């Protein structure tokens, strides 16, 4: 059985394959090599580093993929692709060659509603210093990040968050205009 995943792709450092745009292209090729079918791929966007001042600007994109993997297998494959393309997990929210974030897996809520709510409501200061020890889906902060929502609106505007009950399009409309305008499409 195949599952639909929404993936956020990003990077702001040169990888063994080249600058961030080339690294993202290589990541998409690696997803295919591992059995993913790319249903939709957004354009690439320049986005300010997050948190602000955290290195060079990023290149971000989003993909809607179909895969035969379990959630755990998906996470392992995404981490393996990141490592293959030079990702070193040194510092949370640090600079990186590649970040592949699983935003959603079908309409699953993992590991449970209570844990998801805890991470979704965690203050930003605490988010920087804490890393979950289990997969949390949908991504607990997707609704707060223009650099995720803008590309997601290109590939899955009508996907509805299974907890918040709002579409990507609706979540993006709620983001402050200044944050949305900082996400600039690369021509």
RAHUMO-V202127 format. One record per residue. PSI is psi in whole degrees, 0 to 359 (NA if undefined). OMEGA is omega in whole degrees, -180 to 180 (none if undefined). Layout:
psi->PSI omega->OMEGA
psi->PSI omega->OMEGA
//
This chain:
psi->135 omega->178
psi->151 omega->-179
psi->151 omega->178
psi->125 omega->177
psi->144 omega->168
psi->128 omega->-176
psi->135 omega->171
psi->131 omega->179
psi->141 omega->178
psi->161 omega->175
psi->154 omega->178
psi->8 omega->176
psi->156 omega->176
psi->135 omega->178
psi->178 omega->174
psi->342 omega->-180
psi->351 omega->178
psi->198 omega->-179
psi->168 omega->-175
psi->318 omega->-179
psi->318 omega->179
psi->323 omega->178
psi->317 omega->179
psi->320 omega->177
psi->317 omega->179
psi->323 omega->178
psi->319 omega->178
psi->318 omega->178
psi->321 omega->179
psi->324 omega->175
psi->314 omega->179
psi->316 omega->-179
psi->331 omega->180
psi->8 omega->174
psi->2 omega->179
psi->144 omega->171
psi->123 omega->-179
psi->112 omega->179
psi->327 omega->178
psi->143 omega->177
psi->128 omega->-180
psi->165 omega->167
psi->169 omega->175
psi->148 omega->-179
psi->143 omega->167
psi->132 omega->178
psi->147 omega->177
psi->148 omega->177
psi->146 omega->178
psi->129 omega->-7
psi->164 omega->-175
psi->138 omega->179
psi->7 omega->-176
psi->57 omega->175
psi->191 omega->-178
psi->160 omega->175
psi->156 omega->179
psi->161 omega->163
psi->126 omega->-179
psi->155 omega->176
psi->177 omega->175
psi->151 omega->178
psi->145 omega->170
psi->119 omega->-176
psi->157 omega->176
psi->129 omega->-175
psi->156 omega->175
psi->4 omega->-173
psi->154 omega->169
psi->168 omega->176
psi->318 omega->180
psi->316 omega->177
psi->319 omega->180
psi->313 omega->180
psi->317 omega->179
psi->318 omega->-179
psi->317 omega->179
psi->316 omega->179
psi->323 omega->178
psi->320 omega->178
psi->317 omega->177
psi->312 omega->-179
psi->318 omega->179
psi->329 omega->-178
psi->25 omega->169
psi->9 omega->180
psi->129 omega->173
psi->127 omega->-179
psi->83 omega->-177
psi->313 omega->-174
psi->135 omega->177
psi->133 omega->-180
psi->27 omega->178
psi->178 omega->176
psi->152 omega->-177
psi->156 omega->176
psi->325 omega->-176
psi->137 omega->173
psi->123 omega->175
psi->103 omega->-180
psi->126 omega->173
psi->117 omega->-179
psi->319 omega->178
psi->156 omega->176
psi->106 omega->-170
psi->228 omega->176
psi->28 omega->-178
psi->146 omega->169
psi->113 omega->-175
psi->146 omega->-7
psi->335 omega->177
psi->168 omega->-176
psi->318 omega->-177
psi->314 omega->179
psi->318 omega->179
psi->314 omega->-179
psi->318 omega->179
psi->312 omega->-179
psi->326 omega->180
psi->327 omega->-176
psi->2 omega->-179
psi->129 omega->179
psi->150 omega->-176
psi->318 omega->-179
psi->321 omega->180
psi->328 omega->180
psi->324 omega->-177
psi->325 omega->-173
psi->354 omega->-178
psi->140 omega->177
psi->129 omega->178
psi->148 omega->178
psi->12 omega->177
psi->161 omega->-180
psi->128 omega->179
psi->120 omega->-179
psi->147 omega->-8
psi->165 omega->-178
psi->127 omega->-171
psi->345 omega->-179
psi->14 omega->-177
psi->325 omega->-177
psi->347 omega->-177
psi->354 omega->-167
psi->110 omega->178
psi->325 omega->-178
psi->345 omega->173
psi->314 omega->-174
psi->321 omega->-178
psi->307 omega->178
psi->325 omega->178
psi->327 omega->179
psi->338 omega->177
psi->330 omega->-173
psi->338 omega->-177
psi->57 omega->-175
psi->333 omega->-176
psi->2 omega->176
psi->133 omega->-177
psi->126 omega->178
psi->123 omega->-174
psi->346 omega->178
psi->312 omega->-176
psi->340 omega->178
psi->20 omega->180
psi->149 omega->179
psi->163 omega->174
psi->315 omega->180
psi->314 omega->-179
psi->318 omega->178
psi->320 omega->180
psi->321 omega->179
psi->332 omega->-178
psi->348 omega->-180
psi->139 omega->178
psi->141 omega->-176
psi->322 omega->-179
psi->323 omega->179
psi->319 omega->179
psi->318 omega->-177
psi->343 omega->177
psi->346 omega->178
psi->104 omega->-172
psi->127 omega->-180
psi->137 omega->176
psi->126 omega->-179
psi->NA omega->none
//
